[in-house]
Amino acid sequence: MKQLVLGCLCILSFYNSQFENHTSEDKIFCVDKISVSSKILFSKKDKSYSGWSIYMMNPDGSDKKVLIPFKSGMGEYNAEISPNGKTILFNTYRYGGWKLATHNIENNTTKRISPNSNYYTNGVYSPNGEMIAYEKNVQRSTHIFIADKHGNNEKMLTGTMGNENRIPSWSSDGESIVFYSEKNRVNDIYQVTIKDNQITNLTNNLSGNDFAPAVSPDGKKIAFFSDRNGYLDLYVMDSTGANQKNITANLQNKNNTYNYYKDSNLYWIVKTSWSPDGQELVFSNITNDNFDVFTIAKNGSNLKQITETPESEYTPVWGAIQLDK
């Protein structure tokens, strides 16, 4: 049961360990009479439109509603919640091809922040909210870039890597980016330092492909997808790459057999995200003939399917959002 506490002053300790004894579904609180709620955002095609809208729901799957409606083209996709809970960074087709835009939740306004005609995708905020990381198409390659939160002062981080570098995720100290990259037809999880572009292969997986990483709020764990067992599995490992553990083996079935190269283009569909307290994960996976959204504890327990509709739900993200007063 969610509880709303009015008139209290709770700074964003929402993210820290004082909530370890509560479930991630219990967290609505108030900062100066502005309620802050734990929400999951995801992308879904409404039956009335040809493209995606961005939806919002509670962590138990209840109270689904459109947050950013379809505008044009392929729609609105792949949301990211700012650390202060006031802004959504997302992909949109409204400016011609995939671009990055921000959506102000309070005044319901949207602003383009990708400055040119390249495709920009998978934007994520730094822990302090002052910078963003994202993918950008450069000729026939995709590279990881960082910029300030307005999209200015851009810097490429993966110029020495191959042609496919995707799904950036910030370290908790804001000093490096975790991402995945292809080399010799194998995808691994890498880390690159922002100061000097030092790159480390964290998974070194020779038996399959690892992709779509997400760093935990405390920086100690990294979740990622892998097809090393022939299925679309979610793993959790230490930030060093040690202790890799498949936490979704119970989901393996004939419908979610998967190979990164044979089942092409699914890389833009699957995503995982940590709960604000770092105790759980939300992720998308294949059930029957579509994608649904699940939550699971970081140790692999308490698996829950929280969407079950004829349509697919893609790219879920979990965060704290400031609601109306």
Secondary structure, 3 states (H helix, E strand, C coil): CCECCCCCECCCHHHCHHHCCCCHHHEEEEECCEEEEEEEEEEEECCCCCCEEEEEECCCCCCCEEEECCCCCCEEEEEEECCCCCEEEEEECCCCCCEEEEEECCCCEEEECCCCCCCEEEEEECCCCCEEEEEEEECCEEEEEEEECCCCCCEECCCCCCCEEEEEEECCCCCEEEEEEEECCEEEEEEEECCCCCEEECCCCCCCCEEEEEECCCCCEEEEEECCCCECEEEEEECCCCCCEECCHHHCCCCCECCCCCCCCHHHCCCEEECCCCCEEEEEEECCCCEEEEEEECCCCCCEECCCCCCCCEEEEEEEEECCC
